[in-house]
Amino acid sequence: MKIIFFDGNSLWVCARRMEQGRLHWPVSENGRVQLSREEFALLIGGIDLTGTKQRKWYRKPVGRDPEKAQKTA
């Protein structure tokens, strides 16, 4: 597998040889796929993304509640 990545300043070429099995690349109608960091890590680790689904996560905003803010002396 070869990946070409442009970081805004330079072009990176990354290569990885799959020793066992194959890479299960996600399929889309237009042929382009955008992956999150987590999805990319799973894909490189050999996980087939077609059998997975994203969940919505609740994250509490930080520093919004002044009563629960940490007080210092």
C-alpha positions in Angstrom: 0.0 0.0 0.0 1.3 3.4 -0.9 0.0 6.7 0.5 0.7 10.2 -0.9 0.1 13.0 1.6 0.5 16.7 1.1 0.8 18.6 4.4 0.6 22.1 2.9 4.4 22.4 2.7 5.8 19.2 1.4 4.7 15.9 -0.2 5.1 12.6 1.8 5.1 9.1 0.3 4.4 6.3 2.8 4.6 2.6 2.0 3.5 -0.4 4.0 3.8 -4.0 3.0 1.0 -6.3 4.0 2.5 -9.5 5.1 -0.7 -11.5 5.6 -4.1 -11.0 4.1 -5.3 -8.0 2.1 -6.3 -4.5 2.8 -10.1 -4.0 2.7 -10.5 -0.5 1.3 -13.9 1.2 1.8 -16.0 1.6 -1.3 -17.9 4.7 -2.3 -20.0 5.8 -5.3 -17.6 8.5 -6.6 -14.4 6.5 -5.8 -13.1 8.9 -3.2 -13.0 8.1 0.5 -12.2 10.4 3.4 -11.1 8.6 6.6 -10.8 9.9 10.1 -7.5 9.2 12.1 -9.2 6.4 14.0 -10.6 4.8 10.8 -7.2 5.0 9.1 -5.5 3.4 12.1 -8.1 0.6 12.1 -7.6 0.1 8.3 -3.8 -0.1 8.6 -4.2 -2.5 11.5 -6.1 -4.9 9.2 -9.7 -4.2 10.4 -12.4 -4.4 7.7 -14.4 -1.2 8.1 -17.5 -2.5 6.2 -18.5 -4.4 9.4 -18.2 -1.4 11.6 -20.4 1.7 12.2 -19.7 5.0 13.8 -21.3 5.9 17.1 -22.1 9.4 18.3 -20.1 10.2 21.4 -21.2 12.7 24.1 -18.4 15.0 25.2 -18.9 17.5 28.0 -17.6 21.0 27.2 -14.6 21.9 29.2 -14.7 25.1 31.4 -18.4 25.9 30.7 -19.7 25.3 34.3 -18.2 27.8 36.7 -19.6 26.0 39.8 -17.7 22.8 39.0 -14.5 24.6 38.0 -11.5 23.8 40.0 -10.8 26.4 42.6 -7.3 27.4 43.7 -6.3 29.2 46.9 
